[in-house]
Each structure stands twice: as C-alpha cells, then as structure tokens.
C-alpha cells in the first residue's frame, strides 16, 4: 500500500525529507516550493533545493505567489492527494491544509510545544538546552500548535553549533517522516494534544538579531554564538567594521571589574573579551571582507590593544575618516 502525497518545503531540511520520501513506497504526486530567487554576483534566478530534488524525480512542481490562490487549490485537489507533508515552509491557510483526505502534517525541528516558530534549532542552542529533536504533528490554523503524532529526541553536545545540529536533524528527518507515515497509514497515529502552558517561542532570526551582547554572562554569550554559527552568524563591531564570531568558549581568566563589556583583556596567547563578571575566549573570528581565522591569527594580524572594545558602535565609520 502507499499514499498519494503532496510535499511542501524549501531549504535543506525540507530537501532531506523529500529525498527520503521519493525513495519510499509512497507516491509523491506534486511538490510546492518557493519561487526562484536571484543568487550570486550575476543575480541569476535559481530554483530552490526542493525544486531541484523534485525535478530529479520528475515530480510536478508548483511555485505559487500566494498559497490562497484558487488556481493552486484546484490544481492540488486534482492530484487526488491523501496527505500533505510540510517541512520548513510557509504558513498554510486552512482551506489548503484541509484539502487532502487525511489532512496535512508538519515535520518540525524541536520537541514541541517547546520552540514553536521559524528558528527552533537556533533558539534551543541560544537557551542552552541539553536535548532537542523532531516532532510530527497535524496542522491547525495556529502555527505549530497541532496534535502531535511522533517525537524523537537527541542530546545536544556541549560543543554543538547550529550548523552541526542542523545537519544531524536533517539526517534524522527523512526516516522520521517515514515512521510518521507508517503510523498514519495503519491508523495508529493516536494524535496527542500539545500542552500550551509549556510552549516557548522560536521567532525568525535576522542578521540584526545576531548582534552579540557582551553585557551578558560569558555562558550566555557562548550559547548565543553557538546558536548563530554560522547562519546568520553572531557578530559585533571592531574598529568600526562588522566582525563575525563563529566560536568562543568560557574562560577562567579573571574578569576586570572596571572594564566595560566587550573590552579586550591582556593576554599574549589568547583573544580574551570581558563579559558580565566573566570572560570569553574568541576562537573563530571573521573580520569584514576576510576569511575565518582563529583567535591568535586575529590577534597577530589586527593587534587589538588591551582596553579596545568589541561592540563599540561609536567607532562605526571612523576608519574612513
């Protein structure tokens, strides 16, 4: 037996689900994804990863401007879908997600009801969580609130970053989706309502949100950098230029109670920065227009002086004066 499925998604996480689904016994009758976007120096239009994957399997692709389009609804209804599968995509209107015979499900990168929203992996790391995982659930009108079908937990390593955790969850996602489909097909899904009192938000992050606050304790700064590395990339100002920090650790170097947050502390072998009554060592730094380098390479190349400050916005533009 198999189900006729329409898949909806755009980035790598969605692509991992689609790849596994196309190799299963189920029939993918259509794929809905984002529209082509300009990329590279030439700003040429390029299709999404999901679009490319669908093309390899000769699956019809839809790139609607609006998910409320009657034409889209009519085209998808004509495919006779049993189920919609959604992963890392836009919010579907009820008129769309109620269309399939068995409804619509979502594969989400957190242990719901924790981290409802567009950036669950980032926020789990930023908040110092020790575990996370995947949740499958039936769609409801309110985002990420539907009844849960299945969860799978994993531990978060102490040195985990967004990139490594994202890759691990991508690897898990396809097999996890197939387990969810087996439960639905056998009528054994037994959906579990979410406890709204335990819900936490995971709103979308922009590059502006990735600005480091060295006024926080060192452990919080470290977790923030982990959650942002390398997309969108935690950053700060140094000598008026945007400087990304891809990795740092909490240092046992004694903080200077008189130093303001972000101040470079004296050390010949390490790049140490003052936080709130604590210190971080910067391990991977990306100066504006440069490649990633380790903390000592940054120290040797840029020669930051003791007392200079990371995050001093008053220096913006001064390098051109």
C-alpha positions as CSV (number, residue, x, y, z in Angstrom):
1,X,0.0,0.0,0.0
2,X,1.0,3.6,-0.5
3,X,-0.3,7.1,-0.1
4,X,-0.5,9.9,-2.7
5,X,1.4,12.8,-1.1
6,X,2.0,16.4,-2.0
7,X,5.2,17.7,-0.4
8,X,5.8,21.4,0.6
9,X,9.1,22.9,1.6
10,X,12.1,25.0,0.5
11,X,15.5,24.7,2.3
12,X,17.9,21.8,3.1
13,X,15.8,20.5,6.0
14,X,12.9,20.1,3.6
15,X,15.0,18.6,0.9
16,X,16.2,15.8,3.3
17,X,12.6,14.9,3.9
18,X,11.7,14.9,0.2
19,X,14.7,12.8,-0.8
20,X,13.7,10.0,1.6
21,X,10.0,10.3,0.6
22,X,10.8,9.9,-3.1
23,X,12.7,6.7,-2.4
24,X,9.9,5.2,-0.4
25,X,6.9,3.2,-1.5
26,X,4.7,6.3,-1.3
27,X,3.8,8.3,-4.4
28,X,4.8,12.0,-4.4
29,X,2.3,13.5,-6.8
30,X,3.3,17.1,-6.5
31,X,5.8,19.5,-4.8
32,X,5.0,23.0,-3.7
33,X,8.1,25.2,-3.0
34,X,9.3,28.8,-3.0
35,X,9.8,30.9,-6.1
36,X,13.2,31.2,-7.9
37,X,15.4,33.8,-6.3
38,X,18.4,35.8,-7.6
39,X,21.7,34.4,-6.4
40,X,25.4,35.1,-6.9
41,X,27.2,38.1,-8.4
42,X,25.2,37.9,-11.5
43,X,21.9,37.7,-9.6
44,X,20.6,35.0,-11.8
45,X,17.3,33.4,-10.8
46,X,17.9,30.0,-9.2
47,X,15.3,27.3,-8.1
48,X,15.1,26.1,-4.5
49,X,16.9,22.9,-3.4
50,X,13.5,21.2,-3.1
51,X,12.7,22.2,-6.7
52,X,15.9,20.6,-7.9
53,X,15.3,17.4,-6.0
54,X,11.7,17.2,-7.3
55,X,13.0,17.7,-10.9
56,X,15.4,14.7,-10.4
57,X,12.4,12.5,-9.6
58,X,10.2,14.0,-12.3
59,X,7.6,15.3,-9.9
60,X,5.4,18.2,-10.9
61,X,6.5,21.4,-9.1
62,X,4.3,24.4,-8.1
63,X,5.8,27.8,-7.2
64,X,2.8,29.9,-6.2
65,X,3.0,33.5,-5.3
66,X,0.1,33.0,-2.9
67,X,-1.0,29.9,-1.0
68,X,-4.5,31.2,-1.0
69,X,-4.7,31.1,-4.8
70,X,-7.9,29.2,-6.0
71,X,-5.9,28.0,-9.0
72,X,-3.4,26.4,-6.8
73,X,-6.1,24.7,-4.7
74,X,-7.8,23.4,-7.8
75,X,-4.5,22.0,-9.2
76,X,-3.6,20.3,-6.0
77,X,-7.1,18.9,-5.5
78,X,-7.0,17.4,-9.0
79,X,-3.9,15.4,-7.9
80,X,-6.1,13.4,-5.5
81,X,-3.7,13.6,-2.5
82,X,-4.2,11.5,0.6
83,X,-1.9,13.7,2.6
84,X,0.1,17.0,2.5
85,X,3.6,16.8,4.1
86,X,5.1,20.2,5.1
87,X,8.7,20.8,6.2
88,X,10.3,24.3,6.7
89,X,7.7,26.1,4.6
90,X,5.2,29.0,4.8
91,X,2.1,29.0,6.9
92,X,-0.7,27.2,5.1
93,X,-4.3,28.6,5.2
94,X,-7.0,26.2,6.5
95,X,-8.6,26.0,3.1
96,X,-5.4,24.4,1.8
97,X,-4.3,22.1,4.6
98,X,-7.8,20.7,5.0
99,X,-7.9,19.7,1.3
100,X,-6.3,16.1,1.5
101,X,-8.3,13.1,2.6
102,X,-6.1,12.5,5.7
103,X,-5.2,16.1,6.3
104,X,-1.8,17.7,6.5
105,X,1.3,17.1,8.7
106,X,4.4,19.1,9.5
107,X,7.9,17.9,10.4
108,X,9.3,20.4,13.0
109,X,12.9,20.7,14.3
110,X,12.1,20.8,18.1
111,X,10.3,18.9,20.8
112,X,7.0,20.7,20.7
113,X,5.4,22.5,22.4
114,X,8.9,24.0,23.0
115,X,10.2,26.3,20.3
116,X,7.2,27.0,18.1
117,X,8.3,29.1,15.2
118,X,10.7,29.5,12.3
119,X,14.0,29.1,14.2
120,X,13.7,26.2,16.7
121,X,17.2,24.9,16.3
122,X,18.9,28.3,16.8
123,X,16.8,29.0,19.9
124,X,17.4,25.7,21.5
125,X,21.1,26.4,21.4
126,X,20.8,30.0,22.4
127,X,18.9,29.0,25.5
128,X,21.4,26.3,26.5
129,X,19.1,23.3,26.0
130,X,20.6,19.8,26.6
131,X,18.3,18.0,24.2
132,X,16.1,18.6,21.2
133,X,14.7,16.5,18.4
134,X,11.9,16.2,15.8
135,X,8.1,16.4,16.1
136,X,5.5,15.4,13.6
137,X,2.0,16.9,14.0
138,X,-1.3,17.6,12.2
139,X,-1.6,21.2,11.0
140,X,-4.0,23.6,12.7
141,X,-4.7,27.2,11.9
142,X,-2.4,28.5,14.7
143,X,1.3,27.9,13.8
144,X,2.9,24.8,15.3
145,X,0.0,24.0,17.7
146,X,-1.4,20.9,16.1
147,X,-1.8,17.5,17.7
148,X,1.4,15.5,17.8
149,X,2.0,12.2,16.1
150,X,5.6,11.3,16.9
151,X,8.7,12.6,18.6
152,X,12.3,11.6,18.5
153,X,14.8,13.0,21.0
154,X,18.6,13.6,20.7
155,X,21.1,15.0,23.1
156,X,22.8,18.3,22.3
157,X,26.6,18.1,22.6
158,X,28.4,20.8,24.6
159,X,30.3,22.0,21.5
160,X,27.3,21.7,19.2
161,X,26.6,24.6,16.9
162,X,23.7,25.5,14.7
163,X,25.4,24.0,11.7
164,X,26.2,20.6,13.3
165,X,22.9,20.3,15.0
166,X,21.0,21.3,11.8
167,X,22.9,18.6,9.8
168,X,22.1,16.0,12.4
169,X,18.4,16.8,12.4
170,X,18.4,16.8,8.5
171,X,19.9,13.3,8.6
172,X,17.2,12.2,11.0
173,X,14.3,13.9,9.2
174,X,13.7,11.5,6.3
175,X,13.5,8.2,8.3
176,X,11.5,10.0,11.0
177,X,8.9,11.2,8.3
178,X,8.6,7.6,7.1
179,X,7.9,6.3,10.6
180,X,5.2,9.0,10.9
181,X,3.6,8.0,7.6
182,X,3.5,4.3,8.7
183,X,1.6,5.3,11.8
184,X,-0.9,7.3,9.8
185,X,-1.3,4.7,7.1
186,X,-2.0,2.0,9.7
187,X,-4.4,4.2,11.6
188,X,-2.1,4.1,14.7
189,X,-1.1,7.8,14.8
190,X,-3.2,8.5,18.0
191,X,-2.5,12.3,17.9
192,X,-1.6,13.9,21.3
193,X,-2.7,17.4,22.1
194,X,0.1,19.9,22.9
195,X,0.3,21.5,26.4
196,X,0.1,25.2,25.6
197,X,1.3,26.1,29.1
198,X,4.7,24.6,28.2
199,X,5.1,26.4,24.9
200,X,8.1,28.6,24.1
201,X,8.6,30.8,21.1
202,X,11.3,30.5,18.4
203,X,10.8,33.5,16.1
204,X,12.6,34.0,12.9
205,X,16.1,35.5,13.2
206,X,17.6,38.3,11.1
207,X,21.2,39.3,10.8
208,X,20.4,42.3,13.2
209,X,19.2,39.8,15.8
210,X,22.7,38.1,15.7
211,X,24.4,41.1,17.3
212,X,26.4,39.9,20.3
213,X,25.7,41.5,23.7
214,X,28.9,41.2,25.7
215,X,27.0,42.6,28.7
216,X,25.6,39.1,29.3
217,X,27.4,36.4,31.3
218,X,30.1,34.5,29.3
219,X,28.0,31.3,29.3
220,X,25.1,33.2,27.6
221,X,27.4,34.7,25.1
222,X,28.9,31.3,24.2
223,X,25.4,29.8,23.8
224,X,24.4,32.8,21.6
225,X,27.4,32.3,19.3
226,X,26.7,28.5,19.1
227,X,23.1,29.2,18.1
228,X,24.0,31.6,15.4
229,X,27.1,29.8,13.9
230,X,27.4,30.1,11.1
231,X,24.0,31.1,9.9
232,X,23.3,34.0,10.2
233,X,26.5,34.3,12.2
234,X,26.9,36.1,15.5
235,X,28.7,39.4,15.0
236,X,30.0,42.6,16.7
237,X,31.7,45.8,15.8
238,X,35.5,46.1,15.9
239,X,37.2,49.3,14.8
240,X,34.1,50.3,13.0
241,X,33.7,47.1,11.0
242,X,31.4,44.2,11.2
243,X,33.2,41.2,12.7
244,X,31.6,37.8,12.9
245,X,32.4,35.4,15.8
246,X,31.8,31.7,14.8
247,X,33.1,30.1,18.1
248,X,34.1,31.1,21.6
249,X,34.4,29.4,25.0
250,X,34.0,30.5,28.6
251,X,37.5,31.3,30.0
252,X,38.7,31.0,33.6
253,X,40.7,34.2,33.2
254,X,39.7,36.6,36.0
255,X,37.4,39.4,34.8
256,X,38.3,43.0,35.2
257,X,35.6,44.6,37.4
258,X,36.5,48.1,36.0
259,X,36.3,47.0,32.3
260,X,33.2,47.6,30.2
261,X,31.6,44.6,28.4
262,X,33.5,43.8,25.1
263,X,36.9,45.0,26.4
264,X,39.9,43.1,25.2
265,X,41.8,41.8,28.2
266,X,45.6,41.3,28.5
267,X,46.9,38.0,27.1
268,X,49.7,37.1,24.7
269,X,48.3,33.7,23.7
270,X,44.5,34.1,23.7
271,X,41.9,36.6,22.5
272,X,40.0,37.3,25.7
273,X,37.0,39.6,26.0
274,X,35.2,40.9,29.1
275,X,31.6,39.9,29.6
276,X,29.3,40.4,32.7
277,X,31.6,39.4,35.6
278,X,33.1,36.8,33.3
279,X,35.3,36.3,30.3
280,X,35.1,34.6,26.9
281,X,37.9,33.5,24.6
282,X,37.2,34.1,20.9
283,X,38.2,31.1,18.9
284,X,36.9,31.7,15.4
285,X,36.7,35.2,14.0
286,X,35.7,36.5,10.6
287,X,36.8,40.2,10.0
288,X,34.8,42.1,7.5
289,X,35.9,41.1,4.0
290,X,38.2,38.4,5.3
291,X,38.1,34.6,5.8
292,X,37.6,32.9,9.1
293,X,40.7,32.8,11.3
294,X,41.5,31.6,14.8
295,X,41.7,34.0,17.7
296,X,45.5,34.1,17.7
297,X,45.7,34.8,14.0
298,X,43.3,37.7,14.6
299,X,45.4,38.9,17.5
300,X,48.6,38.7,15.5
301,X,47.1,40.3,12.3
302,X,44.9,43.1,13.8
303,X,46.9,43.5,17.1
304,X,44.0,44.5,19.3
305,X,45.2,46.5,22.2
306,X,44.3,45.8,25.8
307,X,41.4,48.1,26.5
308,X,40.0,48.1,23.0
309,X,36.3,47.3,22.8
310,X,34.4,44.8,20.7
311,X,30.9,46.2,20.1
312,X,31.8,49.9,20.3
313,X,29.3,51.4,17.8
314,X,30.8,54.8,18.3
315,X,33.7,53.7,16.1
316,X,31.5,53.0,13.1
317,X,32.7,54.8,10.0
318,X,35.8,56.3,11.8
319,X,38.1,54.0,9.8
320,X,37.2,56.0,6.6
321,X,37.8,59.4,8.2
